[in-house]
Amino acid sequence: MENVSEKRVVKSEETTGLGLKEIILVAILLAAGAVLKAFAGSIINFGGMKPNFIIAMYCLAIIVIKPRFRDAAIIGILAGVTCQFLPGTPGINIISELVGAIVMYLMIKLPVKFDKVDLRPTISTAVATFISGMTYLGLLYLLYFAGLNKEQPVALAVFLGIIAGTTLINTIIVTLLYVPVKLAFKK
């Protein structure tokens, strides 16, 4: 008998997309954003309009896990779909959150530091929230004032106030939670 030993070759396949740990983080953060929007939004409410905390949570998810473009877009779509379970304008959030997530993805690529302090969470969240809000407002005006529904005029100043307030609140939330979530996630 001949003793022939073969070399074992371990093949590893490169994974594409988010891993289970990242998917769980996104799910938890989007759920937390939905709870904040549902409950805190009933306290902070201006004529039926309330801040969208789901934006803060997908911004936090994107900056912590640093997904690929496609995955960031999917996170944005999931955030928009999550918004559909809460009272609001049907369909518009899917587009505005997709745009916001793409902006967040692009913003985290920029090196923004002051001394040794990473300002990306703060600046990226502010820009992404503002762009998401303006996209929402633009689509709302297109749909309601382009002939689809002229009976429900929307006060521009109130919406701009909500967008500015949401931008400020979301920026504070992400700035405060970024380091603890990053450390807990070990990234």
C-alpha positions as CSV (number, residue, x, y, z in Angstrom):
1,M,0.0,0.0,0.0
2,E,1.2,3.3,-0.9
3,N,0.8,6.2,1.5
4,V,-0.2,9.2,-0.6
5,S,-1.1,12.3,1.2
6,E,-2.7,15.2,-0.6
7,K,-2.4,18.8,0.3
8,R,-5.6,20.2,1.6
9,V,-6.6,23.5,0.0
10,V,-9.0,25.7,1.9
11,K,-11.0,27.8,-0.4
12,S,-12.6,30.9,0.9
13,E,-15.2,32.8,-1.1
14,E,-15.4,36.5,-0.8
15,T,-18.7,37.5,0.5
16,T,-20.7,40.2,-1.2
17,G,-23.1,42.3,0.6
18,L,-23.8,42.8,4.3
19,G,-23.1,40.0,6.8
20,L,-25.5,38.9,9.4
21,K,-24.0,41.2,12.1
22,E,-24.5,44.2,9.8
23,I,-28.0,43.2,8.8
24,I,-29.0,42.9,12.5
25,L,-27.5,46.3,13.3
26,V,-29.5,47.9,10.4
27,A,-32.7,46.2,11.6
28,I,-32.3,47.3,15.2
29,L,-31.4,50.9,14.3
30,L,-34.3,51.2,11.8
31,A,-36.7,49.7,14.4
32,A,-35.4,52.2,17.0
33,G,-35.9,55.0,14.5
34,A,-39.5,53.9,13.8
35,V,-40.3,53.8,17.6
36,L,-38.8,57.2,18.0
37,K,-40.7,58.6,15.1
38,A,-44.0,57.0,16.3
39,F,-43.8,58.1,19.9
40,A,-41.5,61.2,20.1
41,G,-43.2,62.3,16.9
42,S,-46.5,62.5,18.6
43,I,-45.0,65.0,21.1
44,I,-43.0,67.0,18.5
45,N,-45.8,67.5,16.0
46,F,-46.6,70.6,13.9
47,G,-49.9,70.4,12.1
48,G,-49.5,66.7,11.5
49,M,-45.9,66.9,10.5
50,K,-43.3,65.3,12.6
51,P,-39.5,64.7,12.5
52,N,-38.2,61.5,10.9
53,F,-35.8,59.8,13.3
54,I,-35.5,56.9,10.9
55,I,-33.1,59.1,8.9
56,A,-30.8,59.4,12.0
57,M,-30.7,55.6,12.3
58,Y,-29.9,54.8,8.7
59,C,-27.2,57.5,8.8
60,L,-25.8,55.9,11.9
61,A,-25.9,52.4,10.3
62,I,-24.2,53.6,7.1
63,I,-21.4,55.4,8.9
64,V,-20.7,52.5,11.3
65,I,-20.9,49.6,8.8
66,K,-19.5,51.5,5.8
67,P,-21.5,49.5,3.2
68,R,-21.0,49.3,-0.5
69,F,-23.0,51.7,-2.7
70,R,-25.7,49.0,-3.5
71,D,-26.1,48.1,0.2
72,A,-26.4,51.7,1.2
73,A,-29.1,52.2,-1.4
74,I,-30.9,49.1,-0.1
75,I,-30.7,50.5,3.5
76,G,-32.3,53.7,2.2
77,I,-35.1,51.8,0.5
78,L,-35.7,49.7,3.6
79,A,-35.8,52.9,5.7
80,G,-38.4,54.3,3.2
81,V,-40.5,51.1,3.4
82,T,-40.3,51.3,7.2
83,C,-41.7,54.8,7.1
84,Q,-44.7,53.5,5.2
85,F,-45.8,51.6,8.3
86,L,-46.2,55.0,10.1
87,P,-48.6,57.7,9.2
88,G,-47.4,60.0,6.5
89,T,-47.5,60.6,2.8
90,P,-47.5,57.3,1.0
91,G,-44.6,56.4,-1.2
92,I,-42.6,59.6,-1.0
93,N,-40.3,58.4,1.8
94,I,-39.1,55.5,-0.2
95,I,-37.5,57.9,-2.7
96,S,-36.4,60.5,-0.2
97,E,-34.8,58.0,2.1
98,L,-33.0,56.3,-0.9
99,V,-31.6,59.7,-1.9
100,G,-30.6,60.5,1.8
101,A,-28.9,57.1,2.1
102,I,-26.9,57.7,-1.1
103,V,-25.9,61.1,0.1
104,M,-24.8,59.6,3.4
105,Y,-22.8,57.0,1.6
106,L,-21.0,59.6,-0.5
107,M,-20.4,61.9,2.4
108,I,-18.7,59.3,4.6
109,K,-16.1,59.0,1.8
110,L,-14.9,62.5,2.5
111,P,-12.1,63.0,5.0
112,V,-13.6,65.6,7.4
113,K,-11.4,66.0,10.5
114,F,-10.7,68.9,12.9
115,D,-7.5,68.2,14.7
116,K,-8.0,64.5,15.4
117,V,-11.8,64.7,15.8
118,D,-13.7,62.9,13.0
119,L,-16.5,65.2,12.0
120,R,-18.0,62.9,9.4
121,P,-20.9,61.7,11.6
122,T,-22.0,65.2,12.3
123,I,-21.5,66.8,8.9
124,S,-22.7,63.8,6.9
125,T,-25.8,63.3,9.0
126,A,-26.7,67.0,8.7
127,V,-26.3,67.0,4.9
128,A,-28.1,63.7,4.4
129,T,-31.0,64.6,6.6
130,F,-31.4,68.0,4.9
131,I,-31.2,66.5,1.4
132,S,-33.7,63.8,2.3
133,G,-36.1,66.4,3.7
134,M,-35.7,68.6,0.7
135,T,-36.3,65.6,-1.6
136,Y,-39.4,64.8,0.4
137,L,-40.6,68.4,0.2
138,G,-39.9,68.6,-3.5
139,L,-41.8,65.4,-4.3
140,L,-44.7,66.5,-2.1
141,Y,-45.0,69.8,-3.9
142,L,-44.7,68.1,-7.3
143,L,-47.5,65.6,-6.4
144,Y,-49.8,68.0,-4.6
145,F,-49.3,71.1,-6.7
146,A,-48.8,69.5,-10.2
147,G,-52.5,68.6,-10.5
148,L,-52.8,65.5,-8.4
149,N,-54.3,67.1,-5.3
150,K,-54.8,70.9,-5.2
151,E,-57.2,70.8,-2.2
152,Q,-54.4,70.3,0.4
153,P,-52.0,73.2,0.3
154,V,-48.9,72.7,2.5
155,A,-47.2,75.6,4.3
156,L,-43.7,75.8,3.0
157,A,-42.4,77.6,6.1
158,V,-43.7,74.9,8.4
159,F,-42.0,72.1,6.3
160,L,-38.8,74.0,6.2
161,G,-38.9,74.4,10.0
162,I,-39.5,70.6,10.4
163,I,-36.6,69.9,8.0
164,A,-34.3,72.3,9.9
165,G,-35.4,70.9,13.3
166,T,-35.1,67.3,12.1
167,T,-31.6,68.0,10.7
168,L,-30.5,69.4,14.1
169,I,-32.0,66.6,16.2
170,N,-30.7,63.8,13.9
171,T,-27.3,65.4,13.8
172,I,-27.2,65.5,17.6
173,I,-28.4,61.9,17.9
174,V,-25.9,60.5,15.4
175,T,-23.0,62.6,16.9
176,L,-23.8,61.2,20.4
177,L,-24.4,57.6,19.4
178,Y,-21.6,57.2,16.8
179,V,-18.7,56.3,19.1
180,P,-20.7,54.0,21.5
181,V,-22.3,52.1,18.6
182,K,-19.0,51.9,16.7
183,L,-17.3,50.5,19.8
184,A,-20.1,48.1,20.5
185,F,-20.0,47.0,16.9
186,K,-16.2,46.8,17.0
187,K,-15.5,48.6,13.8
